[in-house]
């Protein structure tokens, strides 16, 4: 069985059952052309070409056995001095000791500092910015917070976290994302929510209609800012930042710090604190390997062989285009698998139904475009399968980061032709 307890030799034996050949013997780096780029984004696809990815990066056949230093938090949550109401909500969720990014970021945010947070996916970034922002608004009801995320799923997930942390505190939020009726969002905006959580495209639409005024927000959080810039939202983000009040607090959270983000930091952040707790490209608890195939028919056959194995309990499958996602989900369903799909062409209500079915084990396979590579937080995904090779290594890291979250183990497999 795959997992943290499996030995390297056992996993090698399992690989042979898939008919894989060793990496040596002419299988070096392979270039994947820009024509293979995903068309699943609501904005124009990433500019530029696909990376030259060395497929050996997709292989880690054993969890590192070297003894690692256990993280010991400098604080417990009670040390941060949260108000009684917020601390009560933390206690009810059994929040005792913070994660590394929370331990490093919460204090400077509560002191009003701008901040750049670099951390791996699944490390608790959402609570790192939500908790001090909730505390700030609770103490001063004139404060408003704008939180921008790259995908609908991540925005909704942030809102779900917010509602649990702010339960009973009289602080309210509104989610502004595409794929859902704008009328309800307009009604909620008119109620004067302190937190507005949205995606760049929908926020711009609302601003163009005069329904949201960015200059009224004294606090802004950009979550997964590298992904938003990759998706082509540079102009929207720059516009929003340019009209915010001069006296503001800005928090940027990202997995990477490319040149475009550094430019934004220079222009719009004031002497920011940098918090970097990224420990590596991928979590140590994720075993990784490749599945070699000759053609598409063999590819689907090997996928079925994998999915028929009992250890693949909850599987997230990534493929490149919306059409491919729908076709693969239909083919799997016709062969007796419990599969759902999620991609950018689906209405938000359809996407939420698919995610709910997957989260609640009504299906055990979710086929997705990269729309699910960020913001999907389902803690018990046992396997991630890259049915197509991602365009960039960063995309790969975010895809497989959906498994092995926190202290759990997971497995990532990538099909290579």
C-alpha positions as CSV (number, residue, x, y, z in Angstrom):
1,X,0.0,0.0,0.0
2,X,1.2,3.5,-0.8
3,X,1.9,5.8,2.1
4,X,4.4,7.0,4.6
5,X,5.0,3.6,6.0
6,X,5.9,2.0,2.7
7,X,9.4,1.0,2.0
8,X,11.3,1.9,-1.2
9,X,11.6,-1.7,-2.3
10,X,7.9,-2.3,-2.0
11,X,7.1,0.7,-4.0
12,X,9.5,-0.3,-6.7
13,X,7.7,-3.7,-7.0
14,X,4.3,-1.8,-7.4
15,X,5.8,0.3,-10.1
16,X,6.7,-2.7,-12.2
17,X,3.1,-3.9,-12.2
18,X,2.3,-0.7,-14.3
19,X,4.8,-1.7,-16.9
20,X,7.0,1.3,-16.3
21,X,10.5,1.4,-17.6
22,X,13.5,2.8,-15.6
23,X,14.3,6.5,-16.0
24,X,17.6,5.7,-17.7
25,X,18.0,4.7,-21.3
26,X,17.2,7.8,-23.2
27,X,14.4,9.3,-21.1
28,X,15.8,12.7,-20.3
29,X,14.2,16.1,-20.1
30,X,11.2,16.5,-22.3
31,X,9.8,19.8,-23.7
32,X,6.1,20.4,-23.7
33,X,5.1,23.0,-26.2
34,X,3.0,26.1,-25.6
35,X,0.2,24.5,-27.6
36,X,-0.4,22.2,-24.6
37,X,-1.2,25.2,-22.3
38,X,-4.4,25.0,-20.4
39,X,-7.4,26.9,-21.7
40,X,-9.3,26.5,-18.4
41,X,-8.6,30.0,-17.0
42,X,-11.2,32.7,-16.8
43,X,-8.5,35.2,-17.9
44,X,-6.1,34.8,-20.9
45,X,-3.6,31.9,-20.5
46,X,-0.2,32.5,-19.1
47,X,2.0,34.5,-21.4
48,X,5.1,32.9,-22.7
49,X,6.1,29.3,-23.3
50,X,5.9,26.2,-21.2
51,X,8.9,25.2,-19.2
52,X,11.5,22.7,-20.1
53,X,10.7,20.3,-17.2
54,X,13.1,17.5,-16.2
55,X,10.8,14.6,-15.5
56,X,13.1,13.4,-12.8
57,X,11.6,16.2,-10.7
58,X,8.4,14.1,-10.7
59,X,10.1,11.2,-8.8
60,X,10.6,10.8,-5.1
61,X,10.1,7.2,-4.4
62,X,10.7,7.3,-0.6
63,X,9.9,9.7,2.1
64,X,13.1,11.2,3.5
65,X,14.3,9.2,6.4
66,X,16.7,11.7,7.8
67,X,15.6,12.9,11.2
68,X,14.1,16.4,10.9
69,X,14.0,19.1,13.6
70,X,10.4,19.2,15.0
71,X,9.0,22.7,14.8
72,X,8.4,24.2,18.2
73,X,6.2,27.3,18.2
74,X,7.4,30.4,20.0
75,X,3.8,31.2,20.9
76,X,0.5,29.6,21.8
77,X,-2.6,31.3,20.4
78,X,-3.4,32.8,23.8
79,X,0.0,34.7,23.7
80,X,-1.3,36.9,20.8
81,X,-3.8,38.7,23.0
82,X,-6.9,38.1,20.9
83,X,-10.2,39.4,22.3
84,X,-12.2,37.0,24.4
85,X,-14.7,36.4,21.6
86,X,-12.1,35.4,19.1
87,X,-10.1,33.3,21.6
88,X,-13.3,31.5,22.4
89,X,-13.8,30.5,18.8
90,X,-10.2,29.3,18.6
91,X,-10.6,27.2,21.7
92,X,-13.8,25.7,20.3
93,X,-11.8,24.5,17.3
94,X,-8.9,23.3,19.5
95,X,-6.5,25.8,18.1
96,X,-3.6,25.7,20.6
97,X,-0.2,26.1,18.9
98,X,0.2,28.0,15.7
99,X,1.8,26.7,12.5
100,X,5.2,28.2,11.5
101,X,3.6,30.9,9.2
102,X,1.1,31.8,11.8
103,X,3.7,31.9,14.5
104,X,5.9,34.3,12.5
105,X,3.2,36.4,10.8
106,X,0.4,37.1,13.3
107,X,2.4,39.5,15.6
108,X,3.7,41.9,12.9
109,X,0.3,42.0,11.3
110,X,-1.3,42.9,14.6
111,X,1.3,45.6,15.0
112,X,0.0,47.1,11.7
113,X,3.0,46.2,9.5
114,X,2.8,45.4,5.8
115,X,3.9,41.8,5.2
116,X,5.1,39.4,2.6
117,X,4.4,35.8,3.5
118,X,6.1,32.9,1.6
119,X,5.0,29.5,2.6
120,X,4.1,26.1,1.1
121,X,0.5,25.3,0.4
122,X,-1.4,23.8,3.3
123,X,0.6,25.5,6.0
124,X,-2.2,27.6,7.5
125,X,-1.7,30.9,5.6
126,X,-5.5,31.7,5.8
127,X,-5.6,31.8,9.5
128,X,-2.3,33.8,9.6
129,X,-4.1,36.8,8.0
130,X,-7.7,36.2,9.0
131,X,-7.2,36.1,12.7
132,X,-5.3,39.5,13.1
133,X,-7.7,41.1,10.6
134,X,-10.8,39.9,12.5
135,X,-9.2,41.2,15.7
136,X,-8.5,44.6,14.0
137,X,-12.1,45.0,12.8
138,X,-13.7,43.8,16.0
139,X,-11.8,46.6,17.9
140,X,-12.5,49.3,15.2
141,X,-15.7,48.7,13.2
142,X,-14.7,51.5,10.8
143,X,-12.0,49.2,9.4
144,X,-12.8,47.3,6.1
145,X,-10.8,44.4,4.7
146,X,-10.5,43.4,1.0
147,X,-9.2,39.9,0.4
148,X,-8.4,38.9,-3.2
149,X,-7.9,35.3,-4.3
150,X,-7.2,33.8,-7.7
151,X,-10.1,31.3,-7.8
152,X,-13.7,31.0,-6.7
153,X,-12.9,27.9,-4.7
154,X,-10.2,29.6,-2.7
155,X,-12.3,32.7,-2.1
156,X,-15.2,30.6,-0.8
157,X,-12.8,28.5,1.3
158,X,-11.4,31.7,2.9
159,X,-15.0,32.9,3.6
160,X,-15.8,29.5,5.3
161,X,-12.8,29.9,7.5
162,X,-13.7,33.5,8.3
163,X,-17.3,32.5,9.4
164,X,-15.9,30.0,11.8
165,X,-13.3,32.3,13.3
166,X,-15.8,35.3,13.5
167,X,-18.7,33.3,14.8
168,X,-20.9,35.4,17.2
169,X,-18.7,38.5,16.9
170,X,-21.1,40.6,14.8
171,X,-18.6,40.8,11.9
172,X,-19.8,39.9,8.4
173,X,-18.4,39.1,5.0
174,X,-19.5,39.0,1.4
175,X,-18.0,36.7,-1.3
176,X,-17.8,38.3,-4.8
177,X,-16.9,35.7,-7.4
178,X,-17.9,34.8,-11.0
179,X,-20.2,32.0,-11.9
180,X,-22.8,33.1,-9.3
181,X,-25.7,35.6,-9.6
182,X,-24.3,39.2,-9.2
183,X,-27.6,40.4,-7.7
184,X,-27.2,38.6,-4.4
185,X,-23.6,39.8,-4.1
186,X,-24.8,43.4,-4.7
187,X,-27.5,43.0,-2.0
188,X,-24.8,41.7,0.4
189,X,-22.4,44.6,-0.5
190,X,-25.1,47.1,0.3
191,X,-25.5,45.7,3.8
192,X,-22.0,47.0,4.6
193,X,-20.0,43.9,5.3
194,X,-16.6,44.5,6.9
195,X,-14.9,41.8,4.9
196,X,-15.1,41.6,1.1
197,X,-13.6,38.4,-0.3
198,X,-13.4,38.0,-4.1
199,X,-11.7,37.2,-7.3
200,X,-10.1,40.0,-9.4
201,X,-12.4,39.7,-12.4
202,X,-15.7,40.0,-10.4
203,X,-14.3,42.7,-8.2
204,X,-13.4,44.8,-11.2
205,X,-16.9,44.2,-12.7
206,X,-18.5,45.5,-9.5
207,X,-16.2,48.4,-9.4
208,X,-16.9,49.4,-13.0
209,X,-20.6,49.4,-12.1
210,X,-19.9,51.7,-9.1
211,X,-21.0,49.0,-6.6
212,X,-17.7,48.7,-4.8
213,X,-15.2,51.5,-4.0
214,X,-11.7,50.2,-3.3
215,X,-10.7,53.5,-1.7
216,X,-12.9,52.7,1.3
217,X,-10.8,49.7,2.3
218,X,-8.0,50.3,4.8
219,X,-6.7,46.7,4.6
220,X,-5.9,44.5,1.6
221,X,-4.8,40.9,1.5
222,X,-3.6,39.3,-1.7
223,X,-3.6,35.5,-1.3
224,X,-1.8,33.3,-3.8
225,X,-0.6,36.5,-5.5
226,X,1.8,34.6,-7.8
227,X,-1.1,32.6,-9.3
228,X,-3.2,35.8,-9.9
229,X,-0.4,37.3,-11.8
230,X,0.1,34.1,-13.8
231,X,-3.5,34.2,-14.7
232,X,-3.2,37.7,-16.2
233,X,-4.6,39.8,-13.5
234,X,-1.7,42.3,-13.3
235,X,-3.8,45.3,-14.4
236,X,-6.7,44.6,-12.1
237,X,-4.4,44.1,-9.1
238,X,-2.4,47.2,-9.9
239,X,-5.6,49.3,-10.3
240,X,-7.0,48.2,-7.0
241,X,-3.7,48.8,-5.1
242,X,-3.4,52.3,-6.7
243,X,-6.7,53.6,-5.4
244,X,-6.5,52.3,-1.9
245,X,-6.0,54.9,0.9
246,X,-2.4,56.0,1.5
247,X,-2.8,54.9,5.2
248,X,-3.5,51.2,4.7
249,X,-2.1,47.8,5.6
250,X,-1.2,45.4,2.8
251,X,-0.5,41.7,3.2
252,X,0.9,39.6,0.3
253,X,0.9,35.8,0.6
254,X,2.5,33.6,-2.1
255,X,4.4,30.4,-2.7
256,X,7.0,32.1,-4.9
257,X,8.3,35.7,-5.3
258,X,8.7,36.3,-9.0
259,X,9.9,39.6,-10.5
260,X,6.3,40.9,-11.1
261,X,5.5,40.6,-7.4
262,X,8.7,42.3,-6.4
263,X,7.7,45.3,-8.5
264,X,4.3,45.4,-6.7
265,X,6.0,45.2,-3.3
266,X,8.4,48.0,-4.2
267,X,5.5,50.3,-5.4
268,X,2.7,49.5,-2.9
269,X,4.1,48.0,0.3
270,X,5.5,50.2,3.1
271,X,8.7,48.7,4.7
272,X,7.2,45.2,4.7
273,X,8.1,42.4,7.1
274,X,9.1,39.3,5.2
275,X,8.1,35.9,6.6
276,X,9.5,32.9,4.8
277,X,8.8,29.4,6.1
278,X,8.9,27.5,2.9
279,X,10.7,24.3,3.5
280,X,10.9,22.9,-0.1
281,X,9.1,22.8,-3.4
282,X,6.9,19.9,-2.3
283,X,6.0,18.4,1.1
284,X,8.2,15.6,2.3
285,X,5.2,13.4,2.9
286,X,4.3,13.1,-0.8
287,X,5.7,10.1,-2.6
288,X,6.1,10.9,-6.3
289,X,6.6,8.8,-9.4
290,X,5.9,8.6,-13.1
291,X,3.8,6.3,-15.2
292,X,5.2,5.7,-18.7
293,X,2.7,5.1,-21.5
294,X,3.0,4.6,-25.3
295,X,-0.3,6.2,-26.4
296,X,-3.7,7.3,-25.3
297,X,-5.4,3.9,-25.3
298,X,-2.7,2.5,-23.0
299,X,-2.9,5.6,-20.9
300,X,-6.6,5.2,-20.1
301,X,-6.1,1.4,-19.5
302,X,-3.3,2.1,-17.0
303,X,-5.4,4.8,-15.3
304,X,-8.1,2.3,-14.8
305,X,-5.6,-0.3,-13.4
306,X,-4.5,2.3,-10.9
307,X,-8.0,3.4,-9.9
308,X,-9.1,-0.3,-9.3
309,X,-6.5,-0.6,-6.6
310,X,-7.9,-0.3,-3.1
311,X,-5.2,2.1,-1.8
312,X,-6.4,4.8,-4.2
313,X,-9.2,5.9,-1.8
314,X,-9.8,9.5,-2.8
315,X,-8.1,10.6,-6.1
316,X,-7.8,14.0,-7.7
317,X,-6.9,13.8,-11.4
318,X,-5.6,16.8,-13.3
319,X,-5.8,17.1,-17.1
320,X,-5.2,20.0,-19.3
321,X,-8.4,21.3,-21.0
322,X,-12.0,21.7,-20.0
323,X,-13.1,19.4,-22.8
324,X,-10.6,16.7,-21.7
325,X,-11.8,17.0,-18.1
326,X,-15.4,16.4,-19.1
327,X,-14.5,13.5,-21.4
328,X,-12.3,11.7,-18.9
329,X,-14.9,12.0,-16.2
330,X,-17.6,10.6,-18.5
331,X,-15.3,7.8,-19.6
332,X,-14.5,6.9,-16.0
333,X,-18.1,6.9,-15.0
334,X,-19.1,4.7,-17.9
335,X,-16.5,2.2,-16.7
336,X,-18.1,2.0,-13.2
337,X,-16.0,4.6,-11.4
338,X,-17.6,7.2,-9.1
339,X,-16.2,10.4,-10.8
340,X,-17.1,14.0,-10.8
341,X,-15.6,16.9,-12.8
342,X,-14.7,20.6,-12.1
343,X,-13.5,23.2,-14.6
344,X,-14.0,26.9,-15.5
345,X,-17.0,26.3,-17.9
346,X,-19.2,25.0,-15.1
347,X,-21.5,27.2,-13.1
348,X,-20.3,27.9,-9.6
349,X,-23.3,25.9,-8.2
350,X,-22.2,22.9,-10.3
351,X,-18.6,23.2,-9.2
352,X,-19.7,23.3,-5.6
353,X,-21.9,20.2,-6.0
354,X,-19.0,18.3,-7.5
355,X,-16.7,19.4,-4.6
356,X,-19.3,18.6,-2.0
357,X,-19.7,15.1,-3.5
358,X,-16.0,14.6,-3.5
359,X,-15.5,16.0,0.0
360,X,-18.3,13.9,1.5
361,X,-17.2,10.7,-0.3
362,X,-20.3,10.5,-2.5
363,X,-17.6,10.1,-5.2
364,X,-14.0,9.2,-4.8
365,X,-12.6,10.6,-8.0
366,X,-12.5,14.3,-9.0
367,X,-11.2,15.2,-12.5
368,X,-10.1,18.8,-12.8
369,X,-8.2,21.5,-14.7
370,X,-5.8,23.6,-12.8
371,X,-8.7,25.5,-11.4
372,X,-8.4,23.0,-8.5
373,X,-4.6,23.3,-8.2
374,X,-5.0,26.1,-5.6
375,X,-7.5,26.7,-3.0
376,X,-8.8,23.2,-2.8
377,X,-8.4,22.1,0.8
378,X,-9.7,18.5,1.3
379,X,-7.5,16.9,3.9
380,X,-7.9,13.2,3.0
381,X,-7.0,13.1,-0.7
382,X,-4.8,10.0,-0.9
383,X,-3.5,10.4,-4.5
384,X,-3.0,13.1,-7.1
385,X,-2.7,11.9,-10.7
386,X,-1.3,14.2,-13.4
387,X,-3.0,12.7,-16.4
388,X,-1.2,15.4,-18.4
389,X,2.1,17.0,-17.6
390,X,1.6,20.5,-16.2
391,X,3.0,23.5,-18.1
392,X,5.4,24.5,-15.3
393,X,7.1,23.0,-12.3
394,X,5.3,25.5,-10.1
395,X,2.0,24.2,-11.5
396,X,3.1,20.7,-10.7
397,X,4.0,21.6,-7.1
398,X,0.6,23.2,-6.6
399,X,-1.3,20.3,-8.1
400,X,0.4,17.7,-5.9
401,X,0.1,19.9,-2.9
402,X,-3.6,18.9,-2.7
403,X,-2.4,15.7,-1.1
404,X,0.0,15.1,1.8
405,X,-1.4,18.2,3.6
406,X,-0.3,19.0,7.1
407,X,1.3,16.0,8.7
408,X,-0.5,13.5,6.4
409,X,1.1,11.4,3.7
410,X,0.1,11.2,0.0
411,X,1.0,10.0,-3.4
412,X,1.5,11.8,-6.7
413,X,1.7,10.1,-10.1
414,X,2.4,11.7,-13.4
415,X,1.7,10.1,-16.8
416,X,4.5,10.6,-19.3
417,X,4.3,9.6,-23.0
